[in-house]
Amino acid sequence: MARQTAGTRGKKKQTIPESTTNEKEKEKEKETTTRPSQHESTLTSLTNSILTLFNKSQHSITSHRKLVNNLHSLFLSSAAIREQLDNEDGNDKTIKLIGEKNFTEACYTVLDNLVTTKKGVVEADRVVRFFGAFCAFATEHDPHKESLDQTATNRFLLHSIKYLGRGFEAKNKFVRFRCCQLIAYVVNSLEEIDDDLFSDLKHKLLIRIHDKEKDVRQQAAIALMNFRPINEEEEEDSEENVNDALIDLMMRDPSSEVRRTVLHKLCETPSTTTLPAILTRLRDIDPLIRKMVYRDLYLATLAKPEPTLPPDPSHCFSLDQRYTILKGLKDREESVRKETANLANCWIKVGFKENIETFLSIMDLISLGFGEEDEDEKNKIENIEHVVKTWLTNHGLDPSIDLDDDDPEHVQLDEFGSDTWWSNINPERAFLLRVAAEHYKSFSDETKLDEVMPVVTALAFRMEHNFQALSELLQTVEHLPDSQMGDDQTAEKVQLAAQKTFVLRELLTVAMLADYGDEIGRRKMFSLLRDLVSDPLLPHSLIPGCLEVLLKLSTGERDFMRVIVELVQELRCNLDTDPNFASSKNADGVSNDSDGDSDDSEPDEGAGEASFRKGKDGKLKVTTFTLNPANADLDSRCLEIVKSLLERVSGSIKDNTSMFGIVHELIVPAVRCKDTPIRERGLVCLGLCSLLDKQIALDSFGVFVHQVQAAEVDLRIKVLKIVFDLLLQHGIDFLAEKGHGPERVIEFLLYSLDQDSKEVQATAAIGISKLMLSGIITSSEVLQMLVLVYFSPETCDNQKLRQCLSYFLPVYCYCSSVNQRRMQSMMLPALDVLSGVYDDQEDKSEMLPPSQIALQLVDWTDPSKVVVLPGCKVDWELHLDAAIDILRNLYRVTEKDERKMLCQMLPKLTLPDTLDNVKKLRGLSLLISKLDEKRPLTDSISRNVLKKFHTSLEKRFSEQLSEDPEKTDQSETEGDKEEEDDLKEYNDFLEEFNEDQDGNGSSDADDLNSDPDAANDDYSAKVVVKKTPTKKTIKSVAKISMASLRNEEVTDSEDEGPAPRRSGRPRASRHADAKVAAVNEELASLIGSSTDEDESSEDEETEKEDQ
C-alpha cells in the first residue's frame, strides 16, 4: 500500500492507461481522483462554508453542537477530495490531499485572526471553545478510527499543533496566550502522538509555565496536564519532570488563579505523588483555594463510575494528613469550614457506612488523650469533636445501618448504652459518649441528654470496674522482668492499659455532667474518687479529672481543700524514714537539738500542718524537711495532687492554715530537690500558691528569677509564665516592700526578652504584651524593645514571636491615644537603632528596609485610626509633634539615606484641618524654612517632598500662620513679643545648632556656595558636624543587674556607687499569723540558698575565665 502524505508539489500529472486498470479500478478512480479544475469551485464553496460556520460560532454557545456536526461533515467532504499524480518513472503514484489541505488552510485563516485577540473578548472565547469541541468530536467520530494508518483527523490535529506551536515564542502576549489555550484543547483530543512531537511540545510547554504573564502560565499548565505519566512507576527525565513542574507551579506561583487551576486539574486524578502537595494548599492565603481543596477531594471520593480517591481516608492519607485536613473545621472562612464538614461526613457515610465508631478508630484517639499542655494536641481533639458533633446534629446516635443481610462484612452493632455496649466499651465509645453528652448539654436538650447519660450509681460502678481492670494490667506489667518488656504480649498489655486509661478519663468528664440529685449516687461517686486519688496505681493524667469531680461534689472550696489536704497527709504517712533525710532546723538554719528543748517542746499544732515549736526565747520555729529520693514516686504524686488542688481554688491560703503545712513539708523541699521533675512540680505549686497569697509571692519571687537564669529551657519557660502570672495578678508594685521598684521589674522583663532560646523569647514577648495591654506596664523603654525585637533580623525565624507582636503592636496603638503617644515618643530612637542594624546586615532579605519600617511606625501612630471609647479623646497633635521631631532630626542627621527616609515620612503624617496649638504650627514652619539655610537637603527628591509638605501646611493652616493686618503699632509690638515667646523653644534650638556649627568651622551654606559641585555629593563628606550618638544594637538595650532581684549588691552604672545591700529576709506583716510568718521566713531562706548557689556558679565561671 502506498504511504499517504500531505500534498506534494512539482509533480507532473499523467494519464493512467486504460490497459493497466480493470473496470472496478476505473470506477473508483473516477469517484476519488479528479482533476483540480473540476473542484476549484467546490473547494471555494467549502472554504466559504467553513468560515461561515466559524463566524456563527461566535454568537452563541447553544448552537455549537449543531455547528460542530456541520463542520465535521464539511471536513469529511474535504478529506474525500484528492488528486492522483503519476511519478516520472510511471511506476508509483502519489495521492495529493487537496481537500484536507484546503480545510486546514481555512482553519489557519481563522486561527490567525483568533490568536491576536486579547483575553476577555467573549466572541473569541466562544470560537476557541468551538474549535476545541470540533477537535474532540472529530476524534471521537473518526470513521477510520480502527485503522493502523494515519487518518485524516490525526493529520489535521498534528498540523494544527505544529502551526500553533510556532506562537509560543511570540513577543505578543495575546498570541502566546491564545496559542497555549488552543493547544490545550487540541492535545486533549489526541489519542496518540509521535514521540518526537511529544517531547518537543512538552519542552515548549515547560518553558511557557514560567512565562511572565499569568494567563499564559495558566493555559500552559492546562495543556501540560496531558503530558503527565499515566503510571507513577514510569520514570521521567529529572530535568523535565511534568509532575514536579506542576507541583512547583501550584505551590509557588504568585497568581492565585494559576495555583487554583493547577490544583483543580491535579485533584481530578490524585496520586501518592501529588496528594501531599495538594494538602499543602490547605494553608494557602486564598480562601477559594482552601475551599477548592476540600471540594475537589469530596468530588474525587464520590466520582463516578469509580472514585479516584478511596472513601476510607486511612487508605490514602496518613494519620498526620488526616489531622491536617480536619484543621479546616477551624478555618476563618465559613465556606471552608462547611466544605471540611462535608468531606468528613462523606468519609463516615461512604467510607465507613455510617459507623462513626470506625471513623474514630482510625484517628488514634489514645495518642491524643494525654496531650493536655500541648496546644496542637488540643486542637486535634477539638477538630475530631467537631466532626462528631456535626454528625450527631444530622444523624443522631442511631446505630442501625441499612446493610444487605447477605453482606459478609455486615456486623450487628450494639445498641448505644446497652449492657453489651458497656461491657465492650473502648476508647471510641467512651469518646462518643462524652462528646454526645457535652453536645446535648450545650443545647440544653434534656431529653436526649437523659438518653445518653447513665445513672450516677451505675456510672460509678462502671468506672470502678474499669479501674480494677487497669490496675491489674499495670501490676502485671510492673512485675514483668526486663527480658520480657520488649515482647509483643507486653506491648499489647501496655496498649490495653492505655486504652483503659483513656476510657476512665472520658468517663470522669462524663461524671462532671451528671446530675447528683441522688444522694446515694453522690456518696458512691465521692467515695470512689477519693479512693482513686489515694491509689498509687492511678495514672497522674487522671488526677486532675478526679479532683474536678470532687470539687463539684464538695460543699465549697474550704471543704474541698480540707479533704484533699487530709488525703495528701495520709499518703505522706507512708513515707520511708531515713535519718539522713530527716533534719530538724529552725528558720535560721540552726539545729533544734542545740536549743535543748526537743524533749520539752510542745506537740504539733493541728493535723496536716508543719511542725511548729517554741524555743527558749519563745520564738515560734519551724522544722525544715528534705525529700528522700526513695519516696520520689510518692512525692511526685502528692505534688500532682496539690497542683490540681491549687488550680481549682481561688480563695486565700490564709483561710486554711493546713495548706502552710503542705507548703513547708512538700512544696519548699521539692523546690530544693535536685530531681528535675520534682523540682519542676514544686515550682509550679509554689507559683500557684503565690497567685493565691501575695506574701508568698513576695517571698518566692527571687526563686523564680533565679530559675529563669539557671534552669533548663523547658523549665525556664514554665517559670517565666509563672512570673508573668504573678505580675498580672499582683501588679509590678508589689515588690516595693522589698525595695524593688517597677524599674527593676522592667529590667528583668527586658532581660527575659533578650534570650537565645526562641521559645523563651516568644514566651517573654507574649507575657510582656499582656502586661502592656492590661496597662500594668506603661514604660516606653519596654515598648521600644518590643519594636526592636519585632523588626530585628535575629527573630526572622521565630514565627511564634513575630505572630504575637504582629497582633499586639497595632492593637496596642489603635486602642488608645495615650499608647500612640508612647509609640510616637520612641519612634525615631527605635528607627535610629534599626537603621544601624540594617546597615550592618549582610543579608538584607532578613530584615525590612528602614524606609518601610518608618512608614509602619507612622501608620501605628495615626490618630485617625484610634478606637474612640466613651469618655476618651483623640490626640490630634500626635503627628504634629512627630513632624517637629523629624525636622529636628533633619538638622542633626547628615547621612543622605537617613535624611531621605525622614523626608518620606512627612507626607504620610495625618494632620487635622484645624489645630488650636498655633505655637507648634509656627515652630514647625520655622524649622522647615530655616532648614534650607542651615542644613539644606542634597537630593532633589527629598527637597521636593519637603517643599510639598511645607506648601500643604501653609495652605491648610493659613489663618493660624498668617498675621492680622489690622493690628496697631502697640498691638504689633505686643504680638511680636508674644510670637517670640511662642517660638523661643525653636529659636533656642536653632541658636544651639548655630553655635555647634560655628565651633566646627564654616556654615553649611558657605560650603555649598564655595563648592558648586557639593550639592551633587554626599553632604556629610563636606561638612564637619556634631557626631550622632553611636547606634545601639538590640542586645545592648537595658541590660539587667539580676542580683538586685535576688537581694545581692547592685551597681546601676559605672558612675554610681554600689546600691545598699538589702536584707534577704522579708518583713513580716504586723498582723500576720505566727505560723504564716515562720513559713515566710523559711521561703526567705530558700531564696538565700538559691542565691548562694548562683553566686558560687558565677564565681567558678569567673575563675575559669581568669585562668
BELMO-V73451 format. One record per residue. N is the residue number from 1. RES is the residue in one small letter. PSI is psi as a letter, one per 40 degrees, with the letter a starting at -180 (none if undefined). Layout:
BEGIN
N_RES_PSI ; N_RES_PSI
END
This chain:
BEGIN
1_m_h ; 2_a_i ; 3_r_h ; 4_q_h ; 5_t_i ; 6_a_i ; 7_g_h ; 8_t_h ; 9_r_i ; 10_g_e ; 11_k_i ; 12_k_h ; 13_k_h ; 14_q_i ; 15_t_h ; 16_i_h ; 17_p_i ; 18_e_d ; 19_s_e ; 20_t_e ; 21_t_i ; 22_n_a ; 23_e_d ; 24_k_d ; 25_e_d ; 26_k_d ; 27_e_d ; 28_k_d ; 29_e_d ; 30_k_d ; 31_e_d ; 32_t_d ; 33_t_h ; 34_t_i ; 35_r_i ; 36_p_d ; 37_s_d ; 38_q_e ; 39_h_e ; 40_e_d ; 41_s_d ; 42_t_d ; 43_l_d ; 44_t_d ; 45_s_d ; 46_l_d ; 47_t_d ; 48_n_d ; 49_s_d ; 50_i_d ; 51_l_d ; 52_t_d ; 53_l_d ; 54_f_d ; 55_n_d ; 56_k_d ; 57_s_e ; 58_q_e ; 59_h_d ; 60_s_i ; 61_i_d ; 62_t_d ; 63_s_e ; 64_h_d ; 65_r_d ; 66_k_d ; 67_l_d ; 68_v_d ; 69_n_d ; 70_n_d ; 71_l_d ; 72_h_d ; 73_s_d ; 74_l_d ; 75_f_d ; 76_l_d ; 77_s_d ; 78_s_d ; 79_a_d ; 80_a_e ; 81_i_h ; 82_r_i ; 83_e_h ; 84_q_h ; 85_l_i ; 86_d_i ; 87_n_i ; 88_e_d ; 89_d_e ; 90_g_e ; 91_n_d ; 92_d_i ; 93_k_i ; 94_t_h ; 95_i_h ; 96_k_h ; 97_l_g ; 98_i_d ; 99_g_d ; 100_e_d ; 101_k_d ; 102_n_d ; 103_f_d ; 104_t_d ; 105_e_d ; 106_a_d ; 107_c_d ; 108_y_d ; 109_t_d ; 110_v_d ; 111_l_d ; 112_d_d ; 113_n_d ; 114_l_d ; 115_v_e ; 116_t_e ; 117_t_h ; 118_k_i ; 119_k_i ; 120_g_e ; 121_v_h ; 122_v_d ; 123_e_d ; 124_a_d ; 125_d_d ; 126_r_d ; 127_v_d ; 128_v_d ; 129_r_d ; 130_f_d ; 131_f_d ; 132_g_d ; 133_a_d ; 134_f_d ; 135_c_d ; 136_a_d ; 137_f_d ; 138_a_d ; 139_t_d ; 140_e_d ; 141_h_f ; 142_d_h ; 143_p_d ; 144_h_f ; 145_k_d ; 146_e_e ; 147_s_i ; 148_l_e ; 149_d_i ; 150_q_h ; 151_t_i ; 152_a_d ; 153_t_d ; 154_n_d ; 155_r_d ; 156_f_d ; 157_l_d ; 158_l_d ; 159_h_d ; 160_s_d ; 161_i_d ; 162_k_d ; 163_y_d ; 164_l_d ; 165_g_d ; 166_r_e ; 167_g_e ; 168_f_d ; 169_e_e ; 170_a_i ; 171_k_d ; 172_n_h ; 173_k_d ; 174_f_d ; 175_v_d ; 176_r_d ; 177_f_d ; 178_r_d ; 179_c_d ; 180_c_d ; 181_q_d ; 182_l_d ; 183_i_d ; 184_a_d ; 185_y_d ; 186_v_d ; 187_v_d ; 188_n_d ; 189_s_e ; 190_l_i ; 191_e_d ; 192_e_i ; 193_i_i ; 194_d_i ; 195_d_d ; 196_d_d ; 197_l_d ; 198_f_d ; 199_s_d ; 200_d_d ; 201_l_d ; 202_k_d ; 203_h_d ; 204_k_d ; 205_l_d ; 206_l_d ; 207_i_d ; 208_r_d ; 209_i_e ; 210_h_e ; 211_d_i ; 212_k_e ; 213_e_h ; 214_k_d ; 215_d_d ; 216_v_d ; 217_r_d ; 218_q_d ; 219_q_d ; 220_a_d ; 221_a_d ; 222_i_d ; 223_a_d ; 224_l_e ; 225_m_d ; 226_n_e ; 227_f_e ; 228_r_i ; 229_p_i ; 230_i_d ; 231_n_i ; 232_e_d ; 233_e_e ; 234_e_h ; 235_e_h ; 236_e_i ; 237_d_h ; 238_s_d ; 239_e_d ; 240_e_f ; 241_n_h ; 242_v_d ; 243_n_d ; 244_d_d ; 245_a_d ; 246_l_d ; 247_i_d ; 248_d_d ; 249_l_d ; 250_m_d ; 251_m_d ; 252_r_e ; 253_d_h ; 254_p_e ; 255_s_h ; 256_s_d ; 257_e_d ; 258_v_d ; 259_r_d ; 260_r_d ; 261_t_d ; 262_v_d ; 263_l_d ; 264_h_d ; 265_k_d ; 266_l_d ; 267_c_e ; 268_e_d ; 269_t_g ; 270_p_i ; 271_s_i ; 272_t_d ; 273_t_d ; 274_t_d ; 275_l_d ; 276_p_d ; 277_a_d ; 278_i_d ; 279_l_d ; 280_t_d ; 281_r_e ; 282_l_e ; 283_r_e ; 284_d_i ; 285_i_e ; 286_d_h ; 287_p_d ; 288_l_d ; 289_i_d ; 290_r_d ; 291_k_d ; 292_m_d ; 293_v_d ; 294_y_d ; 295_r_d ; 296_d_d ; 297_l_d ; 298_y_d ; 299_l_d ; 300_a_d ; 301_t_d ; 302_l_e ; 303_a_i ; 304_k_i ; 305_p_d ; 306_e_h ; 307_p_h ; 308_t_e ; 309_l_h ; 310_p_h ; 311_p_e ; 312_d_h ; 313_p_d ; 314_s_e ; 315_h_e ; 316_c_e ; 317_f_i ; 318_s_i ; 319_l_d ; 320_d_d ; 321_q_d ; 322_r_d ; 323_y_d ; 324_t_d ; 325_i_d ; 326_l_e ; 327_k_d ; 328_g_e ; 329_l_e ; 330_k_e ; 331_d_i ; 332_r_e ; 333_e_h ; 334_e_d ; 335_s_d ; 336_v_d ; 337_r_d ; 338_k_d ; 339_e_d ; 340_t_d ; 341_a_d ; 342_n_d ; 343_l_d ; 344_a_d ; 345_n_d ; 346_c_d ; 347_w_d ; 348_i_d ; 349_k_d ; 350_v_d ; 351_g_d ; 352_f_e ; 353_k_f ; 354_e_e ; 355_n_g ; 356_i_d ; 357_e_d ; 358_t_d ; 359_f_d ; 360_l_d ; 361_s_d ; 362_i_e ; 363_m_e ; 364_d_g ; 365_l_d ; 366_i_d ; 367_s_e ; 368_l_e ; 369_g_e ; 370_f_e ; 371_g_g ; 372_e_d ; 373_e_e ; 374_d_h ; 375_e_d ; 376_d_d ; 377_e_d ; 378_k_d ; 379_n_d ; 380_k_d ; 381_i_d ; 382_e_d ; 383_n_d ; 384_i_d ; 385_e_d ; 386_h_d ; 387_v_d ; 388_v_d ; 389_k_d ; 390_t_d ; 391_w_d ; 392_l_d ; 393_t_d ; 394_n_d ; 395_h_e ; 396_g_a ; 397_l_f ; 398_d_h ; 399_p_e ; 400_s_h ; 401_i_h ; 402_d_g ; 403_l_i ; 404_d_h ; 405_d_d ; 406_d_e ; 407_d_h ; 408_p_d ; 409_e_e ; 410_h_h ; 411_v_h ; 412_q_h ; 413_l_i ; 414_d_i ; 415_e_h ; 416_f_h ; 417_g_e ; 418_s_i ; 419_d_d ; 420_t_d ; 421_w_d ; 422_w_d ; 423_s_d ; 424_n_f ; 425_i_h ; 426_n_i ; 427_p_d ; 428_e_d ; 429_r_d ; 430_a_d ; 431_f_d ; 432_l_d ; 433_l_d ; 434_r_d ; 435_v_d ; 436_a_d ; 437_a_d ; 438_e_d ; 439_h_d ; 440_y_d ; 441_k_d ; 442_s_d ; 443_f_e ; 444_s_f ; 445_d_g ; 446_e_d ; 447_t_d ; 448_k_d ; 449_l_d ; 450_d_d ; 451_e_d ; 452_v_d ; 453_m_h ; 454_p_i ; 455_v_i ; 456_v_d ; 457_t_d ; 458_a_d ; 459_l_d ; 460_a_d ; 461_f_d ; 462_r_d ; 463_m_d ; 464_e_d ; 465_h_d ; 466_n_d ; 467_f_d ; 468_q_d ; 469_a_d ; 470_l_d ; 471_s_d ; 472_e_d ; 473_l_d ; 474_l_d ; 475_q_d ; 476_t_d ; 477_v_d ; 478_e_d ; 479_h_e ; 480_l_i ; 481_p_i ; 482_d_d ; 483_s_d ; 484_q_e ; 485_m_d ; 486_g_e ; 487_d_i ; 488_d_d ; 489_q_d ; 490_t_d ; 491_a_d ; 492_e_d ; 493_k_d ; 494_v_d ; 495_q_d ; 496_l_d ; 497_a_d ; 498_a_d ; 499_q_d ; 500_k_d ; 501_t_d ; 502_f_d ; 503_v_d ; 504_l_d ; 505_r_d ; 506_e_d ; 507_l_d ; 508_l_d ; 509_t_d ; 510_v_d ; 511_a_d ; 512_m_d ; 513_l_e ; 514_a_i ; 515_d_h ; 516_y_f ; 517_g_d ; 518_d_h ; 519_e_d ; 520_i_d ; 521_g_d ; 522_r_d ; 523_r_d ; 524_k_d ; 525_m_d ; 526_f_d ; 527_s_d ; 528_l_d ; 529_l_d ; 530_r_d ; 531_d_d ; 532_l_d ; 533_v_d ; 534_s_e ; 535_d_h ; 536_p_e ; 537_l_e ; 538_l_h ; 539_p_i ; 540_h_d ; 541_s_e ; 542_l_e ; 543_i_d ; 544_p_d ; 545_g_d ; 546_c_d ; 547_l_d ; 548_e_d ; 549_v_d ; 550_l_d ; 551_l_d ; 552_k_d ; 553_l_e ; 554_s_i ; 555_t_e ; 556_g_i ; 557_e_d ; 558_r_d ; 559_d_d ; 560_f_d ; 561_m_d ; 562_r_d ; 563_v_d ; 564_i_d ; 565_v_d ; 566_e_d ; 567_l_d ; 568_v_d ; 569_q_d ; 570_e_d ; 571_l_d ; 572_r_e ; 573_c_e ; 574_n_e ; 575_l_i ; 576_d_h ; 577_t_h ; 578_d_h ; 579_p_d ; 580_n_e ; 581_f_f ; 582_a_g ; 583_s_i ; 584_s_h ; 585_k_i ; 586_n_a ; 587_a_d ; 588_d_e ; 589_g_e ; 590_v_h ; 591_s_i ; 592_n_d ; 593_d_d ; 594_s_e ; 595_d_e ; 596_g_e ; 597_d_f ; 598_s_d ; 599_d_d ; 600_d_e ; 601_s_i ; 602_e_i ; 603_p_i ; 604_d_i ; 605_e_h ; 606_g_h ; 607_a_i ; 608_g_e ; 609_e_i ; 610_a_i ; 611_s_h ; 612_f_h ; 613_r_i ; 614_k_h ; 615_g_a ; 616_k_d ; 617_d_e ; 618_g_e ; 619_k_h ; 620_l_h ; 621_k_i ; 622_v_h ; 623_t_h ; 624_t_h ; 625_f_i ; 626_t_h ; 627_l_i ; 628_n_h ; 629_p_d ; 630_a_d ; 631_n_f ; 632_a_d ; 633_d_d ; 634_l_d ; 635_d_d ; 636_s_d ; 637_r_d ; 638_c_d ; 639_l_d ; 640_e_d ; 641_i_d ; 642_v_d ; 643_k_d ; 644_s_d ; 645_l_d ; 646_l_d ; 647_e_e ; 648_r_e ; 649_v_i ; 650_s_e ; 651_g_i ; 652_s_i ; 653_i_d ; 654_k_d ; 655_d_e ; 656_n_g ; 657_t_e ; 658_s_d ; 659_m_d ; 660_f_d ; 661_g_d ; 662_i_d ; 663_v_d ; 664_h_d ; 665_e_d ; 666_l_d ; 667_i_d ; 668_v_d ; 669_p_d ; 670_a_d ; 671_v_d ; 672_r_e ; 673_c_i ; 674_k_e ; 675_d_h ; 676_t_d ; 677_p_d ; 678_i_d ; 679_r_d ; 680_e_d ; 681_r_d ; 682_g_d ; 683_l_d ; 684_v_d ; 685_c_d ; 686_l_d ; 687_g_d ; 688_l_d ; 689_c_d ; 690_s_d ; 691_l_d ; 692_l_d ; 693_d_h ; 694_k_d ; 695_q_d ; 696_i_d ; 697_a_d ; 698_l_d ; 699_d_d ; 700_s_e ; 701_f_d ; 702_g_d ; 703_v_d ; 704_f_d ; 705_v_d ; 706_h_d ; 707_q_d ; 708_v_d ; 709_q_d ; 710_a_d ; 711_a_i ; 712_e_i ; 713_v_d ; 714_d_d ; 715_l_d ; 716_r_d ; 717_i_d ; 718_k_d ; 719_v_d ; 720_l_d ; 721_k_d ; 722_i_d ; 723_v_d ; 724_f_d ; 725_d_d ; 726_l_d ; 727_l_d ; 728_l_d ; 729_q_d ; 730_h_e ; 731_g_i ; 732_i_e ; 733_d_e ; 734_f_e ; 735_l_e ; 736_a_d ; 737_e_d ; 738_k_e ; 739_g_e ; 740_h_h ; 741_g_i ; 742_p_d ; 743_e_d ; 744_r_d ; 745_v_d ; 746_i_d ; 747_e_d ; 748_f_d ; 749_l_d ; 750_l_d ; 751_y_d ; 752_s_d ; 753_l_e ; 754_d_f ; 755_q_i ; 756_d_d ; 757_s_h ; 758_k_d ; 759_e_d ; 760_v_d ; 761_q_d ; 762_a_d ; 763_t_d ; 764_a_d ; 765_a_d ; 766_i_d ; 767_g_d ; 768_i_d ; 769_s_d ; 770_k_d ; 771_l_d ; 772_m_d ; 773_l_d ; 774_s_e ; 775_g_e ; 776_i_d ; 777_i_h ; 778_t_f ; 779_s_h ; 780_s_d ; 781_e_d ; 782_v_d ; 783_l_d ; 784_q_d ; 785_m_d ; 786_l_d ; 787_v_d ; 788_l_d ; 789_v_d ; 790_y_d ; 791_f_e ; 792_s_h ; 793_p_e ; 794_e_e ; 795_t_e ; 796_c_d ; 797_d_e ; 798_n_g ; 799_q_d ; 800_k_d ; 801_l_d ; 802_r_d ; 803_q_d ; 804_c_d ; 805_l_d ; 806_s_d ; 807_y_d ; 808_f_d ; 809_l_d ; 810_p_d ; 811_v_d ; 812_y_d ; 813_c_d ; 814_y_e ; 815_c_e ; 816_s_i ; 817_s_d ; 818_v_d ; 819_n_d ; 820_q_d ; 821_r_d ; 822_r_d ; 823_m_d ; 824_q_d ; 825_s_d ; 826_m_e ; 827_m_d ; 828_l_d ; 829_p_d ; 830_a_d ; 831_l_d ; 832_d_d ; 833_v_d ; 834_l_d ; 835_s_d ; 836_g_d ; 837_v_d ; 838_y_d ; 839_d_d ; 840_d_e ; 841_q_h ; 842_e_d ; 843_d_h ; 844_k_e ; 845_s_e ; 846_e_e ; 847_m_i ; 848_l_i ; 849_p_i ; 850_p_d ; 851_s_d ; 852_q_d ; 853_i_d ; 854_a_d ; 855_l_d ; 856_q_d ; 857_l_d ; 858_v_d ; 859_d_d ; 860_w_d ; 861_t_e ; 862_d_h ; 863_p_e ; 864_s_e ; 865_k_e ; 866_v_i ; 867_v_h ; 868_v_h ; 869_l_i ; 870_p_h ; 871_g_e ; 872_c_i ; 873_k_i ; 874_v_h ; 875_d_g ; 876_w_e ; 877_e_e ; 878_l_d ; 879_h_d ; 880_l_d ; 881_d_d ; 882_a_d ; 883_a_d ; 884_i_d ; 885_d_d ; 886_i_d ; 887_l_d ; 888_r_d ; 889_n_d ; 890_l_d ; 891_y_d ; 892_r_d ; 893_v_i ; 894_t_e ; 895_e_h ; 896_k_d ; 897_d_d ; 898_e_d ; 899_r_d ; 900_k_d ; 901_m_d ; 902_l_d ; 903_c_d ; 904_q_e ; 905_m_d ; 906_l_d ; 907_p_e ; 908_k_e ; 909_l_i ; 910_t_h ; 911_l_h ; 912_p_i ; 913_d_d ; 914_t_h ; 915_l_h ; 916_d_d ; 917_n_g ; 918_v_d ; 919_k_d ; 920_k_d ; 921_l_d ; 922_r_d ; 923_g_d ; 924_l_d ; 925_s_d ; 926_l_d ; 927_l_d ; 928_i_d ; 929_s_d ; 930_k_e ; 931_l_d ; 932_d_d ; 933_e_d ; 934_k_d ; 935_r_g ; 936_p_i ; 937_l_i ; 938_t_d ; 939_d_i ; 940_s_d ; 941_i_d ; 942_s_d ; 943_r_d ; 944_n_d ; 945_v_d ; 946_l_d ; 947_k_d ; 948_k_d ; 949_f_d ; 950_h_d ; 951_t_d ; 952_s_d ; 953_l_d ; 954_e_d ; 955_k_d ; 956_r_d ; 957_f_f ; 958_s_d ; 959_e_d ; 960_q_d ; 961_l_d ; 962_s_i ; 963_e_i ; 964_d_h ; 965_p_e ; 966_e_e ; 967_k_i ; 968_t_i ; 969_d_d ; 970_q_d ; 971_s_d ; 972_e_d ; 973_t_d ; 974_e_d ; 975_g_d ; 976_d_d ; 977_k_d ; 978_e_d ; 979_e_d ; 980_e_d ; 981_d_d ; 982_d_d ; 983_l_e ; 984_k_d ; 985_e_d ; 986_y_d ; 987_n_d ; 988_d_d ; 989_f_d ; 990_l_d ; 991_e_d ; 992_e_d ; 993_f_d ; 994_n_d ; 995_e_d ; 996_d_d ; 997_q_d ; 998_d_d ; 999_g_d ; 1000_n_e ; 1001_g_a ; 1002_s_i ; 1003_s_i ; 1004_d_d ; 1005_a_d ; 1006_d_d ; 1007_d_d ; 1008_l_d ; 1009_n_d ; 1010_s_d ; 1011_d_g ; 1012_p_d ; 1013_d_e ; 1014_a_d ; 1015_a_e ; 1016_n_e ; 1017_d_i ; 1018_d_h ; 1019_y_d ; 1020_s_e ; 1021_a_e ; 1022_k_d ; 1023_v_h ; 1024_v_h ; 1025_v_i ; 1026_k_h ; 1027_k_h ; 1028_t_h ; 1029_p_i ; 1030_t_h ; 1031_k_h ; 1032_k_i ; 1033_t_i ; 1034_i_d ; 1035_k_e ; 1036_s_e ; 1037_v_h ; 1038_a_g ; 1039_k_i ; 1040_i_i ; 1041_s_g ; 1042_m_e ; 1043_a_d ; 1044_s_d ; 1045_l_e ; 1046_r_f ; 1047_n_f ; 1048_e_i ; 1049_e_h ; 1050_v_h ; 1051_t_h ; 1052_d_d ; 1053_s_i ; 1054_e_d ; 1055_d_e ; 1056_e_i ; 1057_g_i ; 1058_p_i ; 1059_a_i ; 1060_p_h ; 1061_r_h ; 1062_r_i ; 1063_s_i ; 1064_g_e ; 1065_r_h ; 1066_p_i ; 1067_r_h ; 1068_a_i ; 1069_s_i ; 1070_r_d ; 1071_h_e ; 1072_a_i ; 1073_d_i ; 1074_a_d ; 1075_k_d ; 1076_v_d ; 1077_a_d ; 1078_a_d ; 1079_v_d ; 1080_n_d ; 1081_e_d ; 1082_e_d ; 1083_l_d ; 1084_a_d ; 1085_s_d ; 1086_l_d ; 1087_i_d ; 1088_g_d ; 1089_s_d ; 1090_s_d ; 1091_t_d ; 1092_d_d ; 1093_e_d ; 1094_d_d ; 1095_e_d ; 1096_s_d ; 1097_s_d ; 1098_e_d ; 1099_d_d ; 1100_e_d ; 1101_e_d ; 1102_t_d ; 1103_e_d ; 1104_k_d ; 1105_e_d ; 1106_d_d ; 1107_q_none
END
